C-alpha cells in the first residue's frame, strides 16, 4: 500500500514513517510548509526551516522519498484569517482542530491522493478502525490514543467518515516514551526533540503579539463582578419545555459596567479569553481573578475572583445546528433525540458525564456537573466509551 506521511520534523511523525515502512508499505514523506513569517515567533528564525531539515534527515535515514509542499497561502486563508476573525468577535477559536479538518485531511490529503497514495498517515495519538454494518457498509471509528496523557482524538473531532477512511495513525497504540525509545533505537535525529508548542505549524508564538498583526490594541476597562452580586441570586425560573431549560442553562450573562467595579485597564478585549487569569495585571486579591465575560462593543473585560466564582461556571452549552458535526453519521440524533455521552471542550480536559440533546435549531450538551470557562468558539466533542462520535462549535 502506498502511504504518504505528513512528516513534520518531530519525533511522532518520524516514528510513524518508520513503523509504516516496517509494515512493508511504500512510504513517501511530505513536509508541509505552512508559515513563512518569523517576526511573530519567539525563536530567532522561523521554526519550519529547522523542522524541514530534521524531516529531511529522517527521510534520508529511512531511505524514503521526501518532498516539501508550500501551503502557507492556504493556511493563512483557512486558519489564520479565521483566527483573527474569531478573536475580533470575542470568540475563542481552536486552530489545531481547523488545521486538521481544512489542511492536513483536506488539501494535504487530496495532494497525497494525486500522488497515487492509498492512505495518509500522521503522528497523532489516536486510533482508527472499522466495522461493517448489516448492509455491508464500512463504518470508520475514531478512537482515543492509548496514551491518556497524549490522546489527540479531540484535535481530530471534525473529521468525516470520508477523511477517516483514508487516515492512518500508527503511533496511536503506543505511549510517548515508547515512541521516543523506538526513535532512539533506530538513531533518528528527532528522538530527543521537544514537542512543538504554540499554534499549529507556526511555532511557539506570543498570541497577543501574533494577534496584534491585525487586531489593533485599544485601552479598555477591567470590571470586577463580586460573588454576592444579585445577578447570581435570582431564582431558577419554571420551564415549560426541556429546550427552554437548556437555553437558560447555556446562555451567558450579559454583564454591564454598573454591575461591578472598575479595577484596572487592559489593551484590548480581543486579546483575552474566558477563564484566563494570567496577564491581567490585577493585584490585591486572595485568589486569582479570571475573565468571565467580554463586552466587545464597549471593550470591557469582566473578571471574578477565584476558581469557584459563580459566573465562571455553566451547566450546559449550545451548538447551532449548522455547526453540529457527526464523525459517526449512522449515530446522528433525530430532532427530539438524546444520548448519554462523555464530553470535553478543551484538549486534555478530563471527559465529563453529560447528555446530548438534539433539538430543531441546535444541539445542547447538559453536563452532570457545572463546567468552568466554557467559551464561544471552542469545539465541544462527545464520546461513547473510547470512540469520538461527534463535535461542534460552541455558540
C-alpha positions in Angstrom: 0.0 0.0 0.0 1.3 3.5 -0.8 1.2 5.8 2.2 2.0 9.4 2.3 3.2 10.6 5.7 2.9 14.2 6.9 6.5 14.4 8.2 6.6 17.4 10.5 10.2 17.2 11.8 9.0 15.9 15.2 9.6 12.5 16.8 5.9 11.4 16.4 5.7 11.6 12.6 9.3 10.3 12.3 8.3 7.1 14.1 5.1 7.0 12.2 7.1 6.8 8.9 9.4 4.1 10.3 6.5 1.9 11.6 4.8 2.0 8.2 8.0 1.1 6.5 8.4 -1.8 8.8 4.9 -3.0 7.9 6.0 -3.2 4.3 4.2 -0.1 2.9 5.5 2.1 0.1 6.2 5.2 2.2 6.5 8.8 0.8 7.2 11.8 3.1 5.7 15.2 2.6 6.6 18.2 4.7 4.0 21.0 4.8 5.4 24.5 4.8 2.5 26.4 6.3 4.1 29.6 7.7 6.8 32.0 6.4 6.7 34.9 8.8 9.4 34.7 11.5 8.5 38.1 13.0 5.9 36.7 15.4 7.7 33.6 16.6 9.7 33.5 19.8 12.6 31.8 18.2 15.3 33.6 16.2 14.2 32.1 12.9 11.1 30.6 11.5 10.8 27.1 13.0 9.8 25.5 9.7 13.4 25.7 8.5 14.7 23.6 11.3 11.7 21.3 11.2 12.1 20.8 7.4 15.8 20.0 7.9 15.0 17.4 10.6 12.3 15.9 8.4 14.7 15.6 5.5 17.3 13.9 7.7 14.7 11.4 9.0 13.6 10.6 5.4 17.2 10.1 4.4 17.8 7.8 7.4 14.8 5.7 6.4 15.6 5.9 2.7 12.2 7.2 1.7 11.3 9.9 -0.9 10.9 13.4 0.6 9.2 16.5 -0.7 8.3 19.9 0.7 4.9 21.4 -0.3 4.1 25.1 0.3 0.6 25.5 1.8 1.3 28.9 3.5 -1.3 30.8 1.4 -4.0 28.2 2.1 -3.1 28.1 5.8 -3.3 31.9 6.1 -6.7 31.9 4.3 -8.3 29.0 6.1 -6.7 29.1 9.6 -5.0 32.4 10.4 -7.7 34.7 8.9 -10.3 32.6 10.7 -8.4 33.0 14.0 -8.3 36.8 13.6 -11.9 37.0 12.7 -13.0 34.9 15.7 -10.9 36.8 18.2 -12.2 40.1 16.8 -15.8 38.8 17.5 -14.8 37.9 21.1 -14.7 34.1 20.5 -12.0 31.5 21.3 -11.1 29.5 18.2 -9.1 26.3 18.1 -6.7 26.5 15.1 -5.4 22.9 15.6 -8.8 21.4 15.1 -9.3 23.6 12.0 -5.8 22.7 10.7 -6.7 19.0 10.7 -10.1 19.5 9.0 -9.1 22.1 6.5 -5.4 21.5 5.8 -4.0 18.1 6.8 -7.0 15.9 6.0 -8.4 18.1 3.1 -6.0 19.8 0.8 -2.9 17.9 2.0 -4.8 14.6 1.7 -6.0 15.5 -1.8 -2.4 16.3 -2.7 -1.3 12.9 -1.4 -4.1 11.1 -3.3 -3.0 12.9 -6.5 0.5 11.3 -6.0 -1.2 7.9 -6.0 -1.4 7.4 -2.2 -3.9 4.9 -0.8 -3.8 6.4 2.7 -2.4 9.4 4.6 -0.6 9.0 7.9 0.2 11.5 10.7 1.8 11.3 14.1 -1.4 11.8 16.1 -2.0 9.9 19.3 -5.4 8.5 18.2 -6.6 5.3 16.6 -8.9 4.5 13.7 -10.5 1.1 12.9 -13.6 0.0 11.0 -16.5 -2.4 11.1 -19.2 -3.3 8.7 -23.0 -2.6 9.3 -25.8 -5.1 8.4 -25.8 -3.7 4.8 -22.1 -4.3 4.3 -21.2 -0.6 4.6 -17.8 0.1 6.2 -18.1 2.3 9.3 -14.9 4.0 10.5 -14.3 4.6 14.2 -12.1 7.4 15.6 -10.8 6.2 19.0 -8.7 7.8 21.7 -5.0 7.1 21.7 -3.7 4.5 24.1 -1.5 7.1 26.0 -4.1 9.0 28.1 -1.6 11.9 28.6 -1.2 12.4 24.9 -4.6 11.4 23.4 -5.2 13.7 20.5 -8.6 12.5 19.3 -10.1 15.8 20.3 -8.0 17.6 17.6 -9.4 15.2 15.0 -13.0 15.8 16.1 -14.1 17.4 12.9 -13.0 14.6 10.6 -15.7 13.0 8.4 -16.1 9.3 7.5 -14.6 10.0 4.1 -11.5 11.5 5.8 -11.2 8.8 8.4 -11.4 6.1 5.6 -8.1 7.4 4.3 -6.3 8.1 7.6 -3.7 6.1 9.5 -2.4 6.8 13.0 0.3 4.2 13.6 1.5 5.5 16.9 -2.0 5.7 18.4 -1.4 2.3 20.2 1.9 3.5 21.7 2.8 5.8 24.6 5.1 8.8 24.1 8.0 7.1 26.0 7.7 4.1 23.7 7.8 6.3 20.6 10.9 8.1 21.9 12.5 4.7 22.6 11.9 3.5 19.1 13.4 6.7 17.7 16.5 6.3 19.8 16.9 2.6 18.9 17.0 3.4 15.2 19.0 6.6 15.5 16.6 9.2 14.4 17.7 12.8 14.8 14.3 13.7 16.3 14.5 11.2 19.2 15.0 13.8 21.9 13.4 16.7 20.2 11.0 18.6 22.4 7.3 18.6 21.4 6.2 21.7 19.5 4.4 24.4 21.4 2.1 27.1 20.4 0.0 27.4 17.2 -0.3 24.5 14.8 2.6 24.8 12.3 3.6 28.3 13.3 5.8 27.5 16.3 6.0 29.0 19.7 4.3 32.4 19.4 3.2 35.1 21.7 -0.6 35.0 21.0 -1.2 38.7 21.8 1.9 39.6 19.6 0.6 37.4 16.9 -2.9 38.9 17.0 -1.6 42.4 17.0 -0.6 41.9 13.4 -4.2 42.7 12.5 -6.0 43.5 15.7 -5.3 47.0 17.0 -4.6 47.4 20.7 -7.2 49.7 22.4 -7.3 50.6 26.1 -10.4 49.5 27.9 -11.5 48.9 31.5 -11.4 45.8 33.6 -14.6 45.5 35.7 -14.7 43.1 38.7 -18.0 41.4 39.4 -18.5 40.2 43.0 -19.7 36.8 44.3 -22.6 38.4 46.2 -23.9 40.2 43.0 -27.7 40.0 42.6 -27.0 38.5 39.2 -26.3 35.2 40.9 -29.1 35.1 43.4 -32.0 35.1 41.1 -34.3 32.1 41.5 -34.3 29.5 38.7 -37.5 30.0 36.7 -40.1 27.4 35.9 -39.7 25.9 32.4 -42.4 24.8 30.1 -40.1 22.6 28.0 -36.6 21.0 28.1 -35.5 23.3 25.3 -36.4 26.3 27.4 -34.4 24.9 30.3 -31.4 24.1 28.1 -31.4 27.5 26.6 -31.5 29.1 30.1 -28.6 26.8 31.3 -26.4 27.5 28.3 -26.9 31.3 28.0 -24.2 33.7 29.0 -24.7 36.5 31.5 -24.6 39.9 29.8 -22.8 42.0 32.4 -22.9 45.8 32.5 -20.2 48.1 33.8 -22.6 49.2 36.6 -22.8 45.5 37.8 -19.3 45.8 39.3 -16.3 48.0 40.0 -13.6 49.2 37.6 -10.3 47.8 39.0 -7.9 48.2 36.1 -7.1 48.7 32.4 -6.3 46.4 29.5 -5.1 46.8 25.9 -8.0 45.2 24.1 -10.8 42.7 25.0 -10.0 40.7 21.9 -6.6 39.6 23.4 -8.3 37.8 26.3 -10.2 34.5 26.6 -12.8 33.3 29.0 -11.2 31.6 32.0 -7.9 33.5 31.5 -6.1 34.6 34.7 -2.6 35.4 33.6 -1.6 38.8 32.0 -4.4 40.8 33.7 -2.1 42.8 35.9 -4.5 42.7 38.8 -3.3 42.6 42.4 -4.8 42.9 45.9 -6.9 39.6 45.8 -6.6 36.5 47.9 -7.2 34.3 44.8 -6.6 34.8 41.1 -9.1 36.8 39.1 -10.5 35.1 36.0 -12.0 36.6 32.8 -15.7 35.7 33.0 -17.1 37.8 30.1 -16.1 40.3 27.4 -18.1 43.2 26.1 -16.6 43.6 22.6 -18.7 46.6 21.7 -17.6 48.7 24.7 -14.2 47.0 25.1 -14.8 45.9 28.7 -13.4 42.8 30.3 -15.3 41.4 33.3 -13.5 39.4 35.9 -14.4 37.4 39.0 -12.2 36.2 41.9 -11.4 32.5 42.5 -12.0 29.2 40.8 -15.4 28.9 42.4 -16.7 32.3 41.1 -20.3 31.5 40.1 -20.1 33.5 36.8 -17.3 31.2 35.6 -19.4 28.0 35.6 -22.3 26.8 33.4 -24.3 23.6 33.4 -24.8 23.4 29.6 -23.5 24.6 26.3 -25.2 25.2 22.9 -24.2 24.3 19.4 -26.1 25.9 16.5 -27.5 23.3 14.1 -25.2 24.4 11.2 -22.2 23.7 13.4 -23.1 20.1 14.5 -20.8 17.5 13.0 -21.1 13.7 13.3 -18.0 11.6 12.9 -20.4 8.7 13.1 -23.2 9.7 10.8 -25.0 6.5 11.5 -25.4 7.6 15.1 -26.8 11.1 14.3 -29.7 12.1 16.6 -33.1 12.9 15.2 -34.9 16.0 16.3 -36.0 15.5 19.9 -33.5 12.7 20.5 -30.9 12.5 23.3 -28.0 10.3 24.3 -25.7 9.8 27.3 -22.2 10.8 26.4 -18.8 11.8 27.8 -17.8 15.3 26.6 -15.0 17.8 26.6 -14.5 21.3 25.2 -10.7 21.6 25.7 -7.7 19.4 24.8 -6.6 17.4 27.9 -9.8 18.2 29.8 -10.9 15.0 31.5 -14.0 13.7 29.9 -17.2 14.8 31.7 -20.5 12.9 32.0 -23.2 14.7 30.0 -26.4 14.3 28.0 -26.5 15.4 24.4 -29.9 16.7 23.2 -30.7 17.3 19.5 -33.5 19.9 19.1 -34.8 21.6 16.0 -32.3 24.5 15.7 -29.5 23.5 17.9 -27.8 20.7 19.9 -27.2 21.1 23.6 -24.8 19.3 26.0 -26.0 19.3 29.6 -23.3 18.3 32.0 -23.8 16.3 35.2 -21.6 18.9 37.0 -21.2 22.6 36.2 -18.2 23.3 33.9 -15.7 26.1 34.2 -14.8 28.6 31.4 -17.0 27.4 28.5 -16.1 29.9 25.7 -17.9 30.6 22.5 -15.9 29.4 19.5 -14.3 26.4 21.3 -15.1 22.9 19.9 -17.1 20.6 22.1 -16.6 16.9 21.3 -18.6 13.9 22.6 -17.6 10.3 23.1 -19.2 7.0 23.8 -16.6 4.9 25.5 -13.3 5.4 23.7 -14.9 6.5 20.5 -15.4 10.1 19.4 -18.9 10.3 17.9 -19.3 14.0 17.0 -18.4 17.6 17.7 -19.5 21.2 17.2 -18.5 24.8 17.7 -19.9 26.3 20.9 -22.4 29.2 20.2 
